[in-house]
Amino acid sequence: MIQKLHKHHDGLALVIDRATLAAHGIDEETPVEVAFSGTTMIVTASIDLKRKALFERALALTHDRFGLTLQKLAE
């Protein structure tokens, strides 16, 4: 996707359409990290550590409780 930068106050803004953002689970409340590597700009949704820990805990509980059943289903 090729986008142009738009003037915004005393800086520039990169405008990304809502459909693309929604497809990647990003909204106006999602913190993003911007990194530069040479001439490449990388925009990444920041990881919510609290949410990640909650997910990992739920995954571990699921594995403990249903691990054997899930393994049998996989086979």
N, C-alpha and C positions, 0 to 999 in steps of 0.2 A: 504494500500500500504506500503510495507516495502522497504526502501531505505538505502543504505550505504552512509556514508559521504566520500567525496573525498578530498585528500590533495590539497590545493590551497594556494600558497605562504607560509606564515607562519601560516595558519589557516586551517580550514576545510570548505567544501562547501556541501550543499545539492542540488543535481541536480534533477530537476523535468522536465519531458518531455514536449515539447511545446504543445502537444495535450491536456494534462491535464490542463496546464495553460490557454490555449485558451478557454477551456470549462468553465473556471471560470472567464473569462474576464481579465486575468492578462497577461501583457507583460513586456518587460524589462524596460519600463518607469513607471510601476505601483509601487508606494511605498508600502512596506509591513511592518507589525508590527510583531515582534517576541516576544512571551511571554512564560514564563515557569511556570508550575504549578506542583510542585513535580518533577516527572520524565517525565512529558509530555511537549513537545514543541509545541506551537500553532503558526502557521503562518497565518496571516490574512491580506487581502488587506486593506490598509488604506483608510478611507473614505475621498474623496475629498470634503471638505466643500463647496467650490464654486459650484461644480457640484450638490451636494445634495440640496443646497439652490435654484439653478435654477430649479431642478426637482420639489421641493416642491411648488415653485411659479407656475410652469406650471400646477401641479396637482390642486392647489387651483383655478386657473383660469378656468380650465376644469370643476371642480366641480361647480363653480359659474354659468358658462354658460350653462352646459349640465346636471347638477345634477338631475333635475326632469325627463328628458328624460332617463338618465341612470337608475334611480330608476324604472321607468315604464318598461324598458327593462328587468330589473332583476326580476320583478314580472312575 
